[in-house]
């Protein structure tokens, strides 16, 4: 199954909407950053026109303060999803260990964990999956029964990716198995037992782009968030060329200048970037000062 980004997002949101996480009641001081699942209505007669805070929005410090100002002590909020993180491949080793021929350090695990923590999640890193079908089946089915979300990043030199796909097809429900015109690499989305599974490519840039689009949409949908994520509009500091057939994501450094928001493409990659420039399919050469969409990192 292939899909455009809009189609892939629609699939993710539909699945998430059908599997909303349950609510929990928390003291107001613990609701910062949580998605509220109830309308907050002021008891003052002059504020009776409608809710003071609507359900489905994220509780910012200002909204928490507003709830406190009308005497609300606690709120019903969405439980945050529990997340298991896997990387796969016998060629990956822990940073600090000596590298043998054909091996590489497992840097994508740290990238994934950081992206998840930036969303306020508390991911659990599982042992690396070897190139063994049976061990992958056992690990994924264990995680599928214990977590809400399983995120997997595989090594391109590993046979584990095929084993993961086989396990999902045999024991789960595959919703998306490839999104080549968006990311230029396979991306999987499936359900396995109680968990939703995202299989992401091992290229760091593509991994980040897939998480920031599909991953965020899944987490937001599971929590019932109705506020859209902000997509920035910025001017290019330098020209950008794209000859790719699929949508492309370019690392960029977002800066606020006197005449507005600018983004400088970063050839050095993600480490010096705080956003991803979105280039549409079959984009022409974009000159300096052209306006582009930017996703914040």
C-alpha positions as CSV (number, residue, x, y, z in Angstrom):
1,X,0.0,0.0,0.0
2,X,1.4,3.4,-1.0
3,X,0.0,6.7,0.2
4,X,0.6,10.4,0.1
5,X,1.3,12.1,3.4
6,X,-2.3,13.4,3.6
7,X,-3.6,9.9,3.1
8,X,-1.1,8.4,5.6
9,X,-2.1,11.0,8.2
10,X,-5.7,10.2,7.6
11,X,-5.1,6.5,8.3
12,X,-3.1,7.2,11.4
13,X,-5.8,9.6,12.8
14,X,-8.6,7.3,12.0
15,X,-7.0,4.4,13.9
16,X,-6.1,6.7,16.8
17,X,-9.6,8.1,17.0
18,X,-10.9,4.5,17.4
19,X,-8.5,3.7,20.2
20,X,-8.5,6.8,22.4
21,X,-6.6,6.4,25.7
22,X,-8.6,6.5,28.9
23,X,-8.7,9.5,31.1
24,X,-7.3,10.2,34.5
25,X,-8.0,12.8,37.1
26,X,-5.0,14.9,38.2
27,X,-4.5,17.7,40.6
28,X,-4.3,21.0,38.7
29,X,-0.6,21.4,39.3
30,X,0.1,18.2,37.5
31,X,-1.9,19.0,34.3
32,X,0.7,21.1,32.6
33,X,1.2,19.8,29.0
34,X,-1.7,17.4,29.2
35,X,-4.7,17.1,26.9
36,X,-7.8,18.0,28.8
37,X,-10.9,15.8,28.2
38,X,-13.5,18.1,29.9
39,X,-14.9,21.5,29.3
40,X,-14.0,23.9,32.1
41,X,-16.9,26.3,32.7
42,X,-16.8,29.4,35.0
43,X,-19.4,29.6,37.7
44,X,-19.5,33.3,37.3
45,X,-22.7,34.5,35.6
46,X,-20.9,37.0,33.3
47,X,-18.8,34.1,31.9
48,X,-21.8,31.8,31.2
49,X,-21.7,32.2,27.4
50,X,-19.5,29.1,26.9
51,X,-16.6,27.0,28.2
52,X,-13.7,28.9,29.6
53,X,-11.4,26.1,28.4
54,X,-12.6,23.5,25.8
55,X,-11.8,19.8,25.9
56,X,-9.1,18.5,23.5
57,X,-6.7,21.4,24.1
58,X,-3.3,21.2,25.7
59,X,-3.0,22.7,29.2
60,X,-0.5,25.5,28.8
61,X,0.7,27.4,31.9
62,X,-1.8,30.2,31.1
63,X,-4.7,27.7,30.8
64,X,-3.7,26.0,34.1
65,X,-3.6,29.5,35.7
66,X,-7.0,30.3,34.2
67,X,-8.5,27.1,35.6
68,X,-7.0,28.0,39.0
69,X,-8.4,31.5,38.9
70,X,-12.0,30.1,38.8
71,X,-11.3,27.6,41.6
72,X,-10.8,24.4,39.7
73,X,-8.8,22.0,41.8
74,X,-8.4,19.0,39.4
75,X,-9.0,18.1,35.8
76,X,-9.8,15.0,33.7
77,X,-6.9,14.6,31.2
78,X,-5.9,12.0,28.7
79,X,-3.4,9.4,29.9
80,X,-0.1,9.7,28.1
81,X,0.7,6.7,26.0
82,X,3.4,4.3,27.2
83,X,6.1,3.7,24.6
84,X,8.6,0.9,23.9
85,X,11.6,1.6,21.7
86,X,13.4,-1.0,19.7
87,X,16.3,-0.9,17.3
88,X,17.2,-3.9,15.2
89,X,20.3,-5.3,13.6
90,X,23.4,-7.4,14.6
91,X,25.6,-4.7,13.1
92,X,24.7,-2.1,15.8
93,X,26.7,-1.8,19.0
94,X,26.4,0.5,22.1
95,X,28.4,3.7,22.0
96,X,31.7,3.3,23.9
97,X,32.3,-0.2,22.6
98,X,34.9,-1.1,20.1
99,X,33.6,-1.3,16.5
100,X,34.4,-4.4,14.4
101,X,34.3,-4.4,10.6
102,X,30.8,-3.7,9.3
103,X,29.5,-2.4,12.7
104,X,28.0,1.0,13.6
105,X,27.0,2.7,16.8
106,X,23.3,2.7,17.7
107,X,22.8,6.4,17.5
108,X,19.2,6.2,16.2
109,X,18.0,4.8,19.6
110,X,19.2,8.1,21.2
111,X,17.5,10.1,18.5
112,X,14.2,8.3,19.0
113,X,14.4,8.5,22.7
114,X,15.1,12.3,22.5
115,X,12.2,12.9,20.1
116,X,9.8,11.0,22.3
117,X,10.9,12.8,25.5
118,X,10.5,16.1,23.7
119,X,6.8,15.2,23.5
120,X,6.6,14.7,27.2
121,X,6.6,10.9,26.9
122,X,8.7,8.5,29.0
123,X,9.9,5.9,26.5
124,X,11.4,2.5,27.6
125,X,14.4,1.3,25.6
126,X,14.2,-2.5,25.0
127,X,17.2,-4.7,24.2
128,X,18.2,-4.5,20.6
129,X,16.5,-7.0,18.4
130,X,18.8,-9.5,16.7
131,X,18.4,-10.9,13.2
132,X,16.4,-13.7,14.5
133,X,12.7,-14.2,13.5
134,X,11.7,-16.1,16.7
135,X,13.3,-13.6,19.1
136,X,11.7,-10.7,17.3
137,X,8.3,-12.3,17.5
138,X,8.7,-12.9,21.3
139,X,9.9,-9.4,22.0
140,X,7.3,-7.6,19.9
141,X,4.4,-9.6,21.2
142,X,5.5,-9.0,24.8
143,X,5.8,-5.3,24.1
144,X,2.5,-5.3,22.3
145,X,0.7,-6.6,25.3
146,X,2.3,-4.1,27.7
147,X,2.6,-0.8,25.9
148,X,0.3,1.6,24.0
149,X,3.0,2.4,21.4
150,X,5.9,0.5,20.0
151,X,8.5,2.3,17.8
152,X,11.0,0.4,15.9
153,X,14.0,1.6,13.9
154,X,15.9,-1.0,11.9
155,X,19.4,-1.1,10.4
156,X,19.3,-1.1,6.6
157,X,21.9,-3.8,6.6
158,X,19.8,-6.1,8.8
159,X,17.4,-8.8,7.9
160,X,15.4,-7.9,11.0
161,X,13.1,-5.5,9.1
162,X,11.7,-8.3,7.1
163,X,11.1,-10.4,10.2
164,X,9.4,-7.4,11.9
165,X,7.1,-7.1,8.9
166,X,6.3,-10.8,9.0
167,X,5.4,-10.7,12.6
168,X,3.1,-7.7,12.1
169,X,1.4,-9.4,9.2
170,X,0.9,-12.7,11.0
171,X,-0.2,-11.5,14.4
172,X,-1.4,-7.9,13.9
173,X,-3.2,-5.6,11.6
174,X,-1.1,-3.6,9.1
175,X,-2.5,-0.2,8.3
176,X,0.4,1.2,6.3
177,X,3.3,-0.7,5.0
178,X,5.1,1.8,2.7
179,X,5.0,5.5,2.2
180,X,7.7,6.0,-0.5
181,X,6.3,9.2,-2.1
182,X,6.6,10.9,1.2
183,X,9.8,9.7,2.9
184,X,11.6,7.8,0.1
185,X,11.9,4.8,2.5
186,X,9.6,2.2,4.0
187,X,7.5,3.3,6.9
188,X,5.2,0.8,8.7
189,X,2.1,1.5,10.8
190,X,0.3,-1.5,12.4
191,X,-1.6,-2.6,15.5
192,X,-0.3,-5.6,17.5
193,X,-2.4,-6.7,20.5
194,X,-3.1,-3.5,22.5
195,X,-0.2,-1.5,20.9
196,X,0.2,0.6,17.8
197,X,3.4,0.0,16.0
198,X,5.5,2.5,14.0
199,X,8.4,1.0,12.0
200,X,10.7,3.8,10.9
201,X,13.8,4.0,8.5
202,X,17.3,4.1,9.8
203,X,18.3,7.3,8.1
204,X,18.3,9.9,10.9
205,X,16.7,12.7,8.8
206,X,13.9,10.4,7.5
207,X,13.4,9.0,10.9
208,X,12.9,12.5,12.4
209,X,10.6,13.5,9.6
210,X,8.4,10.4,9.9
211,X,8.1,10.8,13.7
212,X,7.3,14.5,13.5
213,X,4.5,13.9,11.1
214,X,3.0,10.4,11.6
215,X,4.3,9.8,15.1
216,X,3.0,13.1,16.5
217,X,-0.3,12.7,14.7
218,X,-0.7,9.2,16.3
219,X,0.2,10.4,19.8
220,X,-2.2,13.4,19.5
221,X,-5.0,11.3,18.2
222,X,-4.7,8.7,21.0
223,X,-5.0,11.5,23.5
224,X,-7.9,13.2,21.8
225,X,-6.0,16.4,21.0
226,X,-8.0,18.7,18.7
227,X,-5.4,21.6,18.4
228,X,-3.4,21.2,15.2
229,X,0.4,21.3,15.4
230,X,1.9,24.6,14.3
231,X,3.6,24.6,10.9
232,X,5.8,27.6,10.5
233,X,6.1,29.7,7.4
234,X,9.6,31.1,6.9
235,X,11.8,32.6,4.1
236,X,14.8,30.6,2.8
237,X,18.2,32.2,3.6
238,X,19.7,30.3,0.7
239,X,18.4,28.6,-2.5
240,X,17.3,25.0,-2.2
241,X,17.1,22.5,-5.0
242,X,15.0,19.3,-5.1
243,X,14.9,16.8,-7.9
244,X,13.2,14.1,-5.9
245,X,9.9,12.7,-6.9
246,X,8.8,12.3,-3.3
247,X,8.3,15.0,-0.7
248,X,11.6,15.9,0.9
249,X,12.6,17.2,4.3
250,X,15.7,19.4,4.6
251,X,17.4,20.3,8.0
252,X,17.3,24.0,8.7
253,X,18.1,26.6,11.3
254,X,15.1,28.8,12.1
255,X,16.0,32.4,13.1
256,X,13.9,35.4,13.9
257,X,15.1,38.5,12.2
258,X,13.7,42.1,12.0
259,X,11.8,41.3,8.8
260,X,10.3,38.0,10.0
261,X,11.1,34.3,10.2
262,X,14.0,32.9,8.2
263,X,15.3,29.4,7.8
264,X,18.9,28.5,6.7
265,X,19.3,25.0,5.2
266,X,22.0,23.1,7.1
267,X,24.2,20.8,5.0
268,X,25.8,19.5,8.3
269,X,22.5,17.7,9.1
270,X,20.2,17.5,12.1
271,X,22.7,18.4,14.8
272,X,22.8,22.1,13.9
273,X,19.1,22.3,13.0
274,X,16.0,23.3,14.9
275,X,13.5,22.5,12.1
276,X,12.8,20.6,9.0
277,X,12.1,22.5,5.7
278,X,9.3,20.7,3.8
279,X,9.7,20.5,0.0
280,X,6.7,19.4,-2.0
281,X,6.9,16.6,-4.5
282,X,8.7,17.6,-7.7
283,X,9.7,20.9,-6.2
284,X,11.7,23.2,-8.5
285,X,14.8,25.1,-7.4
286,X,13.6,27.4,-4.7
287,X,15.4,30.8,-4.6
288,X,16.5,32.7,-1.6
289,X,13.6,34.4,0.2
290,X,11.1,31.9,-1.1
291,X,8.5,31.0,1.5
292,X,8.5,27.4,2.8
293,X,6.8,25.3,5.5
294,X,9.0,24.4,8.4
295,X,8.3,21.8,11.1
296,X,9.9,22.7,14.5
297,X,12.3,20.1,16.0
